[in-house]
Amino acid sequence: MARVKGALATRKRRNKTLKLAKGYWGSRSKHFKMAKEAVMKSGNYAYVGRRLKKRDFRRLWITRISAACKINGMNYSTFMNGLKKAGITLNRKMLSEIAISDAAGFTALTEKAKAAL
């Protein structure tokens, strides 16, 4: 039986890495060894970035809600406490959307939160 050489599989694997490194600066897009390091590092950055994005958006929503609460004469923590006691279970994303697009609706929510406290 003939011996199978791994040239095709190796070339495919290397080309896959080089394709991912396309557009990188200098040798990082041309040489396999440097491309492999760059692709691994960029993969780590992407992984961390996906987690940081969730954090950043939550901070943005809280800032928006807080600003809308201040307009209605309340601070963020008492507003959220009031909503919890009133039994209103809206997440921060939806609350920030209401604060931006429907000021009257958000005012009604702050009134309900004040009443529950």
Residue pairs with C-beta under 8 A, 6 or more apart in sequence:
14 32
17 32
17 35
17 36
17 39
18 29
18 30
18 32
18 35
20 35
20 39
20 42
21 28
21 29
21 35
21 38
21 39
22 29
23 29
24 35
24 38
27 34
28 34
28 35
28 37
28 38
29 35
57 93
58 92
60 96
61 92
61 93
61 95
61 96
62 76
62 92
62 96
64 96
64 99
64 100
65 76
65 79
65 80
65 92
65 95
65 96
65 99
66 75
66 76
67 99
68 99
68 103
68 106
69 75
69 76
69 79
69 110
72 106
72 107
72 110
73 110
74 82
74 110
74 113
74 114
78 113
78 117
79 110
79 113
81 113
81 117
82 110
82 112
82 113
82 114
82 115
82 116
82 117
83 89
83 90
83 109
83 112
83 113
83 116
85 113
85 116
85 117
86 112
86 113
86 115
86 116
88 109
88 112
88 113
90 98
90 109
95 106
95 109
98 105
98 106
98 109
99 106
